[in-house]
Amino acid sequence: MSKRSSKRWLICGLLCCAVAPAAQAGDGFAFDIAAGKFDEHCLKIDAGRAVSYRFTASGPVDFNIHHHRGKDVLYPVRRDAVARAEGEFRAPASEDYCLMWTNKTQAAVRVEGEIRR
């Protein structure tokens, strides 16, 4: 995980509502996650709107879509130890949602994919 990602997560955790730069329609991404680290991509999704996502990873990662409500973290999507996933998420409420990948392995993992609004 990059220093920028670490700072983004720290700020999000401290403020409970800060978000990373919003993903736009058809945003492709590729990043490496060091062993024991994570990365996330956050975006505002209005109630009833959907985003589709797909990704492949060079090793297993824990994947989730989450949002913060006060001090609580809610996980409408959660998948453990997957090397690929795709799906559509429809927001039940207007919130800042984060797609997050966690590498629990002992080696770096490459993640590549796309988010579409």
C-alpha positions in Angstrom: 0.0 0.0 0.0 1.3 3.4 -0.9 1.9 6.2 1.6 -0.9 8.1 0.0 -3.3 5.2 0.6 -2.1 4.9 4.2 -2.8 8.6 4.8 -6.2 8.3 3.1 -7.2 5.4 5.4 -5.9 7.2 8.5 -7.9 10.3 7.7 -11.0 8.3 6.9 -10.7 6.4 10.1 -10.2 9.5 12.2 -13.0 11.5 10.6 -15.3 8.6 9.9 -16.7 10.3 6.8 -13.7 11.4 4.7 -13.4 9.7 1.3 -10.7 9.2 -1.2 -10.9 10.8 -4.6 -14.2 9.7 -6.2 -14.1 7.1 -9.0 -15.7 8.1 -12.2 -17.6 6.1 -14.8 -15.5 3.3 -16.1 -12.5 4.0 -13.9 -9.9 1.3 -14.4 -7.4 0.7 -11.6 -4.3 -1.3 -10.9 -2.3 -1.3 -7.7 0.0 -3.5 -5.6 -0.9 -4.3 -2.0 2.1 -5.3 0.3 1.8 -8.3 2.5 -0.5 -7.6 5.5 -1.8 -4.2 4.0 -4.9 -2.9 2.2 -6.0 -0.4 -0.4 -9.4 1.1 -1.0 -11.3 3.2 -3.6 -14.1 5.4 -2.2 -17.0 7.1 -4.0 -20.3 8.8 -3.4 -23.3 6.8 -4.5 -26.8 8.2 -4.4 -29.7 6.1 -3.0 -31.0 3.7 -5.6 -28.0 4.1 -7.9 -25.7 1.2 -8.8 -22.1 0.7 -9.5 -20.6 -2.4 -11.1 -17.2 -3.7 -10.3 -14.8 -6.3 -11.4 -11.3 -7.2 -10.4 -8.6 -9.9 -10.6 -5.8 -10.3 -8.1 -2.6 -12.2 -8.3 -3.4 -13.9 -5.0 -6.3 -14.1 -2.6 -7.6 -10.9 -1.0 -10.4 -10.1 1.3 -12.8 -7.7 -0.5 -15.6 -5.6 0.8 -17.8 -2.6 0.1 -18.4 -0.6 3.3 -19.5 2.7 4.6 -19.4 4.5 7.9 -22.4 5.5 10.0 -21.1 7.4 13.0 -18.5 5.1 14.6 -20.0 2.0 13.0 -18.7 0.5 9.8 -21.4 -1.3 7.7 -20.5 -4.0 5.1 -23.2 -4.5 2.5 -20.7 -6.7 0.5 -18.0 -8.9 2.0 -16.0 -11.7 0.4 -13.0 -13.4 1.9 -9.9 -14.9 0.1 -10.9 -14.3 -3.5 -8.7 -13.8 -6.5 -11.4 -12.4 -8.7 -14.9 -11.0 -8.3 -17.5 -9.0 -10.2 -20.9 -7.7 -9.3 -23.2 -4.8 -9.0 -23.9 -2.9 -5.8 -27.0 -0.8 -5.5 -26.8 1.8 -2.7 -29.7 1.6 -0.3 -29.0 5.2 0.9 -26.9 8.1 -0.3 -23.5 7.5 1.3 -19.7 7.5 0.7 -18.9 3.9 0.0 -15.5 2.3 -0.1 -14.4 -0.8 -2.1 -11.6 -2.3 -0.1 -9.0 -5.0 -0.7 -7.0 -6.6 2.1 -3.9 -8.7 1.5 -3.5 -11.2 4.4 -0.8 -13.2 2.6 3.0 -13.0 3.1 3.6 -11.7 -0.4 2.6 -8.6 -2.4 -0.6 -8.9 -4.5 -1.4 -7.1 -7.7 -5.0 -6.0 -8.1 -6.5 -4.9 -11.5 -10.0 -4.0 -12.4 -12.7 -1.5 -13.2 -15.6 0.4 -11.5 -18.5 1.5 -13.6 -21.3 3.8 -12.6 
